[in-house]
Amino acid sequence: TSPGGTTIAGLKALEEGKLTATLMAAVEAATLRAKELGKKK
């Protein structure tokens, strides 16, 4: 954490913009694609 709450303020702004959900969806999509590619071997 940081003095004065600068970190939490930034994290709140990211969450309000739905960035967390977008990043999670991107990681999930990449994981699923990697599994598909792994099955082709």
Distance bins in CASP14 RR format, pairs under 12 A and 6 or more apart:
PFRMAT RR
TARGET T0000
AUTHOR 0000-0000-0000
RMODE 2
METHOD distances of the structure
MODEL  1
1 7 1 0 1 0 0 0 0 0 0 0 0
1 8 1 0 0 1 0 0 0 0 0 0 0
1 9 0 0 0 0 0 1 0 0 0 0 0
1 10 0 0 0 0 0 1 0 0 0 0 0
1 11 0 0 0 0 0 1 0 0 0 0 0
2 8 0 0 0 0 1 0 0 0 0 0 0
2 9 0 0 0 0 1 0 0 0 0 0 0
2 10 0 0 0 0 1 0 0 0 0 0 0
2 11 0 0 0 0 0 1 0 0 0 0 0
3 9 0 0 0 0 0 1 0 0 0 0 0
4 10 0 0 0 0 0 1 0 0 0 0 0
5 11 0 0 0 0 1 0 0 0 0 0 0
5 12 0 0 0 0 1 0 0 0 0 0 0
6 12 0 0 0 0 0 1 0 0 0 0 0
6 13 0 0 0 0 0 1 0 0 0 0 0
7 13 0 0 0 0 0 1 0 0 0 0 0
7 14 0 0 0 0 0 1 0 0 0 0 0
8 14 0 0 0 0 0 1 0 0 0 0 0
8 15 0 0 0 0 0 1 0 0 0 0 0
9 15 0 0 0 0 0 1 0 0 0 0 0
9 16 0 0 0 0 0 1 0 0 0 0 0
10 16 0 0 0 0 1 0 0 0 0 0 0
10 17 0 0 0 0 0 1 0 0 0 0 0
10 19 0 0 0 0 0 1 0 0 0 0 0
10 20 0 0 0 0 0 1 0 0 0 0 0
11 17 0 0 0 0 0 1 0 0 0 0 0
11 19 0 0 0 0 1 0 0 0 0 0 0
11 20 0 0 0 0 1 0 0 0 0 0 0
12 19 0 0 0 0 0 1 0 0 0 0 0
12 20 0 0 0 0 0 1 0 0 0 0 0
13 19 0 0 0 0 1 0 0 0 0 0 0
13 20 0 0 0 0 0 1 0 0 0 0 0
14 20 1 0 0 1 0 0 0 0 0 0 0
14 21 0 0 0 0 0 1 0 0 0 0 0
14 22 0 0 0 0 1 0 0 0 0 0 0
14 23 0 0 0 0 1 0 0 0 0 0 0
15 21 0 0 0 0 1 0 0 0 0 0 0
15 22 0 0 0 0 0 1 0 0 0 0 0
15 23 0 0 0 0 0 1 0 0 0 0 0
15 24 0 0 0 0 0 1 0 0 0 0 0
17 23 0 0 0 0 0 1 0 0 0 0 0
18 24 0 0 0 0 0 1 0 0 0 0 0
18 25 0 0 0 0 1 0 0 0 0 0 0
19 25 0 0 0 0 0 1 0 0 0 0 0
19 26 0 0 0 0 0 1 0 0 0 0 0
20 26 0 0 0 0 0 1 0 0 0 0 0
20 27 0 0 0 0 0 1 0 0 0 0 0
21 27 0 0 0 0 0 1 0 0 0 0 0
21 28 0 0 0 0 0 1 0 0 0 0 0
22 28 0 0 0 0 0 1 0 0 0 0 0
22 29 0 0 0 0 0 1 0 0 0 0 0
23 29 0 0 0 0 0 1 0 0 0 0 0
23 30 0 0 0 0 0 1 0 0 0 0 0
24 30 0 0 0 0 0 1 0 0 0 0 0
24 31 0 0 0 0 0 1 0 0 0 0 0
25 31 0 0 0 0 0 1 0 0 0 0 0
25 32 0 0 0 0 0 1 0 0 0 0 0
26 32 0 0 0 0 0 1 0 0 0 0 0
26 33 0 0 0 0 0 1 0 0 0 0 0
27 33 0 0 0 0 0 1 0 0 0 0 0
27 34 0 0 0 0 0 1 0 0 0 0 0
28 34 0 0 0 0 0 1 0 0 0 0 0
28 35 0 0 0 0 0 1 0 0 0 0 0
29 35 0 0 0 0 0 1 0 0 0 0 0
29 36 0 0 0 0 0 1 0 0 0 0 0
30 36 0 0 0 0 0 1 0 0 0 0 0
30 37 0 0 0 0 0 1 0 0 0 0 0
31 37 0 0 0 0 0 1 0 0 0 0 0
31 38 0 0 0 0 0 1 0 0 0 0 0
32 38 0 0 0 0 0 1 0 0 0 0 0
32 39 0 0 0 0 0 1 0 0 0 0 0
33 39 0 0 0 0 0 1 0 0 0 0 0
33 40 0 0 0 0 0 1 0 0 0 0 0
34 40 0 0 0 0 0 1 0 0 0 0 0
34 41 0 0 0 0 0 1 0 0 0 0 0
35 41 0 0 0 0 0 1 0 0 0 0 0
END
